[in-house]
Amino acid sequence: MALKQISSNKCFGGLQKVFEHDSVELNCKMKFAIYLPPKAESGKCPALYWLSGLTCTEQNFISKSGYHQAASEHGLIVIAPDTSPRGCNIKGEDESWDFGTGAGFYVNATEDPWKTNYRMYSYVTEELPQLINASFPVDPQRMSIFGHSMGGHGALICALKNPGKYKSVSAFAPICNPVLCPWGKKAFSGYLGTDQNKWKTYDATHLVESYPDSQLDILIDQGKDDQFLLDGQLLPDNFISACAEKKIPVVFRLQEGYDHSYYFIATFIADHIRHHAKYLNA
Amino acid sequence: MEEEAGEEPVLDRTTASKDFHFYHMDLYDSEDRLQIIPEENTSMRREVVQAEMTKDPRGEGERKVQRDLQEDVDDLVHLYGLEDEHELGDEFVEESRMGVSGYLPYGMKRRDPAREQRDWRLEGEVAEAEDLGYGGWGLAGQCQDLREAYRYTHGRASEEYECYVIPEEEDEEEAEDVFCATCKTPIRAVEKAFDEHKEHEVTPLNKALESAKEEIHKNMYKLEKQIIEMENFASHLEEVFITVEENFGRQEQNFELHYNEILETLAQKYEEKIQTLGQKKKEKLEALYGQLVSCGENLDTCKELMETIEEMCHEEKVDFLKDAVAMADRLGKFLKTKTDVEISAQPDFEDQTLDFSDVEQLMGSINTIPAPSAPVINPQAPNSATGSSVRVCWSLYSDDTVESYQLSYRPVQDSSPGKNQEVFTVTVKETYCSVVNLEPNTQYEFWVIAQNRAGPSPSSEHAVYMTAPSPPIIKSKEIRSCEEAALICWESGNLNPVDSYTVELTQAETPEASGVTESVVGIPTCESLIQLQPRQCYTIFVRALNVGGPSTRSEPATVHTTGSYFHLNKDTCHPWLTISKDGFTVVRSERKILAKELLPSKTQFTRCVAVMGNLIPVRGRHYWEVEVDECLDYTVGVAFEDVPKQEDLGANCSSWCMRHTFASSRHKYEFLHNRTTPDIRITVSPKKIGILLDYENSKLSFFNVDISQHLYTFNCQLHQFVHPCFSLEKPGCLKIHNGISMPMHVTFY
């Protein structure tokens, strides 16, 4: 598992780096970004995983969200993987922006031809953390996850499918109920086939119902002027209702005037970093 | 061996005796003793004696007696050896002192054949000793000298004696290394094992040395102290000496003055008396003379009458008759005039009494002195008063003699100048007086009069003294605190204003606190904001101060600087709300409906059913919690003190609140400021809301305490202090928890 450093830039006293490695799960070369705060020079730091949304690479978050200052202050190592396998030469992988390349949906595909490479769920929950734990000064016991849009969905399902694995979870405009939204239907049918029960194992709203009574503080920010919210792609109300039913603590903040962009993310990124720092640094 | 050992000392002893004899032989008459001392006694050491005699210019008789005496001993030494000599020497001295009686038991003990001889000799000695008693100096002086002589000889002998009798002593070169505490002597460690020190407590010599040194140092220190004390005492004595001189000198002058006055008075009296006496004498003599003259005239008249009558008797009858009638008239007239035979002046001196009363008075005034002049009363010394007493001081002119002072006082009351206050008077000997049983924080007027036998002095000036105030009363129920400070309020406890207050605080219950008391002084008002250390417990006292001094401490109040602690302000409380006894549960009951509408108020909430807490005005972080019912409609948050009371909380720019409304089984959470709220949905209804007010970062945050969930944070510009607010929109209750430390999770906001 050789790591190849692609870039390294000093940022808020720490280092923003990009590495490339050969992924076993995804069967391709994968890049990920990692921010090492100043604190990582002297000791182990908690790891916070960021899952990006559709069409994104590891670059969007690190260049647009402005998370570095908060991460530096709270002493968090932030890892931002790519959103899908790349260059796998699967037919149709680059045909649409919401499926295939840049749209891995953080599931383990079971359908051909995707099942060989599109195992993003295992990649972000197993392979990548193992690689990170082995290569960087992280405390494996302290790990949290957050994301945006499709990555918000990814963060929610990773947390809900692995009770106790993540100390906290948060999301920006997450796809909360993919089995009911156009993006989700398209992706899940493509990666998972037609079995709706399989879909539900990757649906945050459905996962809430089976989530055991474990402490998980979920913070969700949603722009009120988000076109995808209005289009019914995100469906946060379903998720909130499920959580209210199951008494899973959620603070859902519908932010007046904000859209789906990284400008929205940048506005509230510090709140989210703090939300995670509260649990990771407790 | 005994003999040899005895040999040499004999000579020495004799020499020693000779020296010794020089001192006292001429002090008593030794001639008589020549007969008493048997001749043979002296013969035994003849050579030696003769050798001495050549050196000695003195008469042989004197010398001989002494030599005999010495040789008695020497001989005995030879006879009985050193040990005997030792005993005998002692015995002899004893003998000389006590006479015969002391000897016999000794003689009985002896077992040697020479006993008789010795007895005899000793008898002689006794005789001599008795003889010595007749000398001018008596036995005691004699014995002293004898003892010295024998001590010398004994000293010489005992060196050898010791060498011989106690062979252990030969090891003396070997140093002692331990110290026997029981015998108080250094011994060698080996001795400890089998010697008389076996049972004794021993310490290493070094240690013993140390402790001995220490002891000596202690003693030296004591002595030094004593020296200082004695020096002080000496200087004190000097002072007394000077004072005595001064006082007696003054008294001498005084006596002189008075006696002169008395003598003058007496002389004057004498003059007066003499003059009066002379006058009286003259008057009496004149009166007597006058009487004598008139007596003589009467006599002449009588004689003439007699003659005339006799002549008439020789006259003719007719003439006789004629003349007789005339004569009878004349005689009758004459006889009618009473002959004054009373002595007009008595020869006695009638006025025997001498009036010495003025002299007596003068005599009486010899020992008294002029009445003292008015004392000077001092102004009040700072901090000299208590709440019920003042210490008044004054001074006198040094020449005055004062037997006592009369200190008078009355309270100063400018309100009723016409009404005379009762004047109290105390008599004291000193130039100060602690006047007790006064009213606190009250001015009293004092004046003092000195007096002695001659009378009282004029009054001093009047001075105003003030008693210290009563202790203030801390309003324990109004104490507010946070981690950095506490706001303490109190009642003055005094009707009249006081100068200032002092707050004293003692940190309690921590080992590092060590009970040090800090004071905040010069507080002009009845409240003070005191800076404190976080998470400590303090005991706080307040004192009131005026010119007289500080009051006693108030009753203590306890302050915990854990979290922020506030009370609800009942003045702001909407009438539909009741506050529980403990002050932290707010209840809105179902039945309470007001008949009439409330008038708008600046302090009391009249529209929303709310109450405000009194948070300490400190721009730090404050955290408190509110326990709520999940189905209750409530509003909690903060507001400026002057928030419009006829508006809902959150409906203006002066309040920031979280409002919960529960309708049709849906919870609605609003975070209201100026009527607006963000759109926030919360899936788990908090049962306990944590509220964090952070002035430094201008933030107000709300938390679900039970699950450490952050709910919302206001960014609010707090240009003035805010207070916690609690409102109940429906009947129910909420419970406030404060004075609790901030949970870890809220520190991230």
Interface residues (C-beta under 8 A of the other chain):
Chain A: Q215 D217 L219 K224 I240 C243 A244 K247 I248 P249 V250 V251 F252 R253 L254 Q255 E256 R274 H275 A277 K278 N281 A282
Chain B: P678 D679 I680 R681 I682 T683 V684 N704 I707 S708 Q709 H710 L711 Y712 M744 H745 F748 Y749
